[in-house]
Amino acid sequence: MVLEYLMTGIGILGVIILGVNFVLEASDKLGKNHYTFIILHIVASCCLLAYSVFEKIPLFIVLNSMLIIVGLVQFIKTYKKIKSKKRF
């Protein structure tokens, strides 16, 4: 029973983080290449993935796994871009 409430809380937290992230991006507070945007996106997707696994929802497991991979790839690309600019 406690685990169900905990996982529901994690799922709700993921939805809230994802919503805040997109509101900040839509209001031009964060860009898609901003570390905070990418990290919030990855954290929210991880929360939603944990909830999807707990609830055994295959479609959302695949979707959130892909979102995590996309977020990690974007994080690496942004890191490399910023690192290469600092060299010169």
C-alpha positions in Angstrom: 0.0 0.0 0.0 2.8 2.4 0.9 4.7 1.5 -2.2 1.7 2.3 -4.4 1.4 5.8 -2.8 5.1 6.3 -3.2 5.1 5.3 -6.9 2.0 7.5 -7.5 3.8 10.4 -5.9 6.9 9.8 -8.1 4.6 9.7 -11.2 2.9 12.9 -10.2 6.3 14.5 -9.5 7.5 13.5 -13.0 4.4 15.1 -14.6 4.8 18.3 -12.6 8.5 18.6 -13.5 7.8 17.9 -17.2 5.0 20.5 -17.1 7.2 23.2 -15.5 10.0 22.4 -17.9 7.9 23.0 -20.9 6.3 26.1 -19.5 9.8 27.5 -18.8 10.8 26.6 -22.4 7.7 28.1 -23.9 8.1 31.3 -22.0 11.7 31.6 -23.3 13.2 31.2 -19.7 15.1 28.1 -20.9 16.2 27.1 -24.3 16.2 23.5 -25.5 20.0 23.6 -25.4 20.1 24.7 -21.8 21.5 22.3 -19.3 18.6 22.9 -16.9 16.0 22.1 -19.5 17.8 18.9 -20.5 18.4 17.7 -16.9 14.8 18.5 -15.9 13.6 16.5 -18.9 15.7 13.5 -18.0 14.7 13.6 -14.4 11.0 13.8 -15.3 11.3 11.0 -17.8 13.0 8.8 -15.2 10.2 9.4 -12.7 7.6 8.6 -15.3 9.5 5.5 -16.4 9.7 4.3 -12.8 5.9 4.8 -12.5 5.2 3.1 -15.8 7.3 0.1 -14.9 5.5 -0.2 -11.5 2.1 0.0 -13.2 3.3 -2.4 -16.0 2.3 -0.1 -18.9 4.5 -1.2 -21.9 3.6 1.7 -24.2 4.8 4.3 -21.6 7.8 2.2 -20.7 9.0 2.4 -24.3 8.0 6.1 -24.6 9.8 7.2 -21.5 12.8 5.1 -22.2 13.1 6.8 -25.6 12.7 10.2 -24.0 15.5 9.4 -21.6 17.8 8.3 -24.4 17.0 11.5 -26.4 17.6 13.6 -23.3 21.0 11.9 -22.7 22.0 12.4 -26.4 21.0 16.0 -26.2 23.0 16.5 -23.0 26.1 15.0 -24.6 25.7 17.1 -27.7 25.3 20.3 -25.7 28.2 19.4 -23.5 30.5 18.8 -26.5 29.3 22.0 -28.2 30.0 24.1 -25.1 33.3 22.4 -24.4 34.5 23.0 -28.0 33.6 26.7 -27.7 35.7 27.1 -24.5 38.8 25.8 -26.2 39.0 28.8 -28.6 
